[in-house]
Amino acid sequence: MNDTEMSGVGDGTRAPADTGEKDRKTEIREKARSVFLRYGYRKATLDDIGKACGLSKTAIYHYFPDKEAVFAEVVRAESGVLLSKMRAAAASETDPKARLAEVIRTRFRAMSEILNEVVGDARHEVREFLPKTAHAREQFFHEEGKLIEEILEDGGRQGVFRVLRTRNGPLLLIAALQGVENGLAGLSDSLSIEEAIDEMLEILFDGLCR
């Protein structure tokens, strides 16, 4: 993870005043990720994060206003990592259908891991976590949209996909993926996740392919 992958401007955190402060925020973010993985979002506290960093809760407040802002920063960084994986997945295939399938599989496997490891026992309340990470998610969806648009256009040129009547196709597809993402909260094991992805891809390509 690194701070150049996605911008954190507007996510409720203060812009770092200097390199030292930026480095400390990065350290807090990385330690907080481990804390969220260990306890889950709901049970993790700023005291836990501070202890992991060797700081008091008061010291954490110098860098982040609350736990929600720390969590948003973790999501921002993780989103950057996921986008890199999705781009690598797209680059690993030449056929547009295979490219899109690999991007979607990479996306949902990562989302499933987040639900299992970070959200944990509160997975049935996943919608509660979405507003806390709104800015990071908006940035992720914007970059994801550009990647999917590129694949759809390439597939249209090759005659693999239907040429969509609207340029909103990528946005509509992402909205559908978000709905499925929320539905992942009701699936309890990796086999179910893989089966759900396979079925979703069948439905998607039945409508998208020529």
N, C-alpha and C positions, 0 to 999 in steps of 0.2 A: 504494500500500500504506500502511496505517497501523495503529497498535497497538491501535486500538479495535475492529477488525473481528473478532478472535477472541482470547480470553484465552490467555496462554501459561503459566498456572499449572500446575505439575506436569509440565512438559516437560523437567526436568533443569537449567533455568537458574535463577539467583537472581533474586528480585524486585528491581527497581531501587530503590535507596535514595533517589534524588531525581530531579528532572527531567533534570539534567545526565547522570546515569548512564543514564537511559532513552534520552536522545537519542543517546548514544554507542553503546548497544546497537543502536538502530535503524540508525545509520550502519554499524556492523559487519555487520549483517544485509544491508543493501542492497549493500555492497561484496562481501560473501561471495556473494551471488546472482550477481554478475557473474563472480566467480572460478569458481564451479561451472559457469556457462554456458560459460566459456572452456576449462576443463580437464576438466570432468566430475567427479562426486563422488569417484571413486576416486583420481584423480591430484592433485586439489586438496589443499593442505596448509595448516596454520595459518600457516606462514611466508608462503605466498602471500596469505592473507587479511590478515595483519598488514601486509604490504607495501602492499597495496591501500588500507589504512586509514591508512598512515603510522605504524603501531604495531609493536612487537616481538611475537613470539609470547608472551612472558611477560606482556605487557600484555593480550593477548587473553584469557589465563587469568583475568584479574580479572573478566571479564564472562561467559565461557563455560568450562565445565570441559574441553571437548574439541571436536573437529571435528564429531562426531555431534550435539552440542547446538546448534552453529551451524546445521547443516543442518536440524535439527528446527525451529529458529526461522524459517528461510527457508520451509520447507514450511508452517508455521503461517500466515505472512503470505500466501503464495501461495494457500492454501486459502480465506482470507477474500476474496481477489480473485475466485477461481473461484466461490464461493458468490454473490457479487454478480452475476456474469455469468449464473449459472444462474437467479437470481431475475428478472433482466431478461429472459432468454429466455422464462421462463414468463409474464411479464407482457406479452410481445409478441404472444401468441396468446390467443384466446378459447375455441377448441375444445379440450376436454381432451386428445384424442389428439395434436393438434398441439403443445399445451403440453408434454406429456410427451416427445414426440419431440425438441423443441427443447432441453429440459433435458438429455436424454441425449446429443444431438449435441454440445452445448456442453461437457459433462463429458468426453467421450472425445477431442474435439479437443484440449482442454487437457492431458489426460493423455498424449496422443501427443506433444505438444510437449515436455512434461517428460521423457519417455523419450528423445526424440531429442536435446534440448539439454543436459540436466543429467546424465542417466545415461549417455548417449553409447555408447561402445563396450562398456560393461558391461551393456547392456540385457538380455542373456540371463541375467544374474544379478540381475534386478530384485528378486526376493524378499529378497535380502540387505538392501535398503534399507528395507523395510517396518517391521521392528521398531524402527529408529532414529527413526521418526517416529510411533510408536504413538499418543501422546497427541494430537498435532495431527490425525491421521487419525480418531481416535475423535470428536473435536469436529466435524470436517467431516461424518462420517457421521450424527451426531445431527441437525445442522441440515439436511442433505440429506434425511434421513428425514422431517422435518416438512414440507418442501416437497413431496416425492413423495406423502405422505399427503394433503395438501391437494388435489393434482391428482386423485388416485384417488377421493377422496370426492366431488369436484365432478363427475367423470365418472360416478360411480355415481348421483348425484342426477339428472343429465341423461339417464341411460339409455344412455350411450355405452359405459361399462365395466360388466362384471359386478360386482355387489356381492359383495365378498370375504367368505368365511365366517369369516375370522380377521383380527384387527387387526394381525397380524404381516406382512400383505402387503407394506407398504413395506420392512420389514427383509429379507424374503425377496428382494424385487426388488433391493435394494442388494447383498445377498450375491451374487446372480447377476451384477450389474454389476461387482463386485470380481473375480469369476472371469474375466470378459471382459477387465477391465483388466489382469490378469496375463497373459492371452493376447496382449495387444497387443505384448508384448516379442518375439513371434515374427514380427511383421509389419514389413517393412522400408521400406515407402514409403507416402506419403499416400493414394494411390489404393486400396491394400489396406485401409487404415484405414477409408476412406469406405465401401468395399464391405462390410467387416465390420460396420460400424454399420448399414447398410441391411438386411443379412440378419438381424442381431440384432433390429432393430425389427420386421421381418416376423414373426419367430418370437414375439416378445413380444405383438404385437397380435393374432395368430391365437388366442392363448390368453386375452387380456385383454378383447377387444372382444366385444360382444353380437352 
